[in-house]
Amino acid sequence: MTTLAHESGTLVRDALAVLQPGFTGTAAPAWLLRQLDQGLTSVGLFGRNIASADQLAALTAELRVVRPGVLVAVDEEGGDVTRLEARTGSSFPGNLALGTIDDPTLTRAVARELGRRLAACGVNLNWAPSADVNSNPANPVIGVRSFGPEPERVARHTAAYVEGLQAAGVAACTKHFPGHGDTCVDSHHALPRIDVDLDTLAARELVPFRAAVAAGSKVVMSAHILLPALDAKLPATLSPAALTGLLRAPVAAGGLGFDGLIVTDAVEMKAIAQTHGIERGAVLGIAAGADAVCVGGGLADEDTVLRLRDALVRAVRDGELSAERLGDAAERVRALARWTAEQADAVRGAPGDEGVGLAAARRALRVTPADGSYQPPATPPYVAALTPVANIAVGDETPWGVGAELARLLPGTTTGSFGRTDAETDGAAALSARVLAEAGDRRIVAVVRDVHRHPWMAAALDALLAARPDTVVVEMGLPQAPPAGSPHIATHGAARVCGRAAAEVIAGRRTDG
């Protein structure tokens, strides 16, 4: 018979095992190493933790001294959402660019190279890809992070991405189940609601997730979204109907038959934190069928980990959460850790494909008109960056645009940045006049991002084009507005390589690589 002390120790270790916390700094704090020694099995990394590839490799090695089988997770989608290259911009275009090209072989190759670079740094779990069908162009948080608005296209690229990433020994985490594409609210800020029936859900949102499961995705991440047709009270992250009744249920019973690890999106996001609180959210999530709780984008300290650990232990002792359910969740986490350890040995030393990201970014460009009439500027141009506020998933520390890349090709290129405050304070005409004054007689390159979602940006661009019809327009977000400019260049994402590919078109020549 096990002793109460042993039961208590097992319970505490299981509660720690299901947490995926973040931390601050580029080296492991003492508290994190202590919790790893006591049962913590996963760690989440963010841009604040990564200064370089060498530093990241040293950090993950430091973690593995204490727990050799630790899961080290990162939100590295490529494209706009990058942590590995948060300070420079990504070497890989994001999902919309890949979906626009619509070559699953290329998507697989991009994901494999991204995974190879993560694995080389000791990262073995990637919170990617986004399998959301971006059916709502006004979506403030998905957009270019989706492979597109067509379920089948999203499905084939989701599957290819999962296969490529896991071929590099890095577990894929397909998100945001059951689909965050038809929202107009960012779940970082509030609880989105999707009012569609189950038939629509099955025919649209679930198609890519079924493909991901068939492709062997090791992990699925739940979304903090309310779907009344599925559960009228609880968001998917906390809903047994969504996680157990749909994602886990056998295919024959109408479910997806997923048997891997289910992880929640970050519980400190306001969709959970302001409606249930992070401790209650963690308990309800595990009880609903999740196996791991992501936390640490905004809360990243030992106190948060201990609060969540104790909430889970207390829920078991109070009979709200069964010890069996918590133990099953902890074992799924440990099983994934074992799989990643096996894969690390299998793929070590695999050859890379350094140029695949830039090659993909070039293929994703769409230039209007495409008749070859465009003539590059004879002198260095002036870049006017009309800059929206970045969403939290992207972060505001990652550079974007074409200015830096264009300056490399055409030295003397300068950039001015203008935001919503400029437009609202001065008006579109005055903002345009400022751009014209700073540009002088130089060719203007106007860089926008989701111009269809930002009236101030659209008005400023219209005023600028009215004054200077020869302005080059580079749309680095979702190209929903009618093409305008001479020419209009749609990059389908704001990654560094997307900016480089656009700069090559503007300058009329390619760089090396």
Number of C-alpha atoms within 10 A of each C-alpha: 3 6 8 9 9 10 12 13 14 15 23 18 22 26 27 28 29 32 27 25 26 27 24 18 14 18 16 16 14 10 14 20 17 13 18 22 15 16 20 27 26 27 24 24 27 21 22 17 20 21 16 15 16 11 15 22 17 17 18 21 15 15 24 17 12 16 18 15 20 27 29 24 25 22 21 25 24 26 29 30 25 26 25 29 23 23 16 15 26 28 24 30 35 32 29 25 31 30 24 17 19 17 15 19 12 20 30 23 22 30 28 25 24 27 27 28 18 26 24 17 20 24 26 29 30 27 22 27 31 27 37 33 28 28 19 15 21 20 18 17 22 28 26 28 31 27 31 28 20 18 21 16 19 30 25 22 29 34 26 24 33 29 23 26 31 26 21 25 26 32 29 28 28 29 26 27 27 29 27 31 28 23 23 17 19 22 23 21 14 17 19 21 19 18 15 13 12 15 10 11 18 15 12 24 28 25 24 30 31 21 22 31 22 13 17 17 27 22 27 30 27 29 23 32 27 23 23 17 13 21 15 11 11 21 25 26 33 30 26 23 18 24 26 19 19 21 27 19 18 15 13 8 10 12 19 24 19 25 17 19 23 29 29 29 24 28 28 21 23 19 24 28 18 14 13 16 15 23 21 18 22 30 24 22 26 28 23 21 27 28 26 27 28 22 26 23 21 13 18 15 16 17 11 17 25 14 13 23 24 16 19 30 23 15 17 19 14 10 9 13 19 17 20 11 17 25 19 17 25 25 17 19 27 21 15 21 22 14 16 24 18 13 19 17 10 13 16 13 10 9 9 13 12 14 13 20 27 23 18 24 28 22 15 23 21 18 20 17 15 11 7 9 9 17 12 16 14 10 14 19 28 26 29 28 22 23 18 18 9 15 13 14 16 19 16 12 13 21 18 25 31 29 23 20 22 27 19 13 19 20 13 13 19 17 23 15 12 18 15 18 11 15 20 11 10 14 16 21 17 15 22 24 17 16 23 19 10 17 19 11 11 17 21 26 26 25 25 26 25 24 23 18 17 14 12 21 23 18 18 23 26 18 18 25 20 12 14 16 15 16 24 24 26 30 27 27 22 25 23 14 12 7 17 19 21 21 24 21 26 25 30 32 34 28 33 28 28 37 27 27 26 28 27 20 19 25 20 13 12 15 12 4 8
